């Protein structure tokens, strides 16, 4: 089992920045992917960014160049730096952890982000 705790959501004006953090605990020793999904009101949950054990990262096209994901393998944390935020980024952001061998996926409870225009 893996437990995830997110922090850093809040309210920001368009053009501003926020940094989300997620701490994982439990059975985190396997090769994994950690990252963030988001779900806006009335929309499906969508993948925002992923960081893989060993370094590779991946981003949704809509956030490339404005969001940066980083991880600390020693601390089992992943962060998402969000710059030049747009109102359409308003959503609940969910941290996830996926074991690459078993494909078992765990979710954090979510942290809300609101970008005002």
Protein Blocks (a to p, Z undefined) as FASTA:
>chain_A
ZZdddehiacddehiacddddddehjfkbccddddddddehiacddfbdcdehjiacddf
klgokaccdddfklopacdddehiafklgccdddddddfklopacddebiaddddZZ
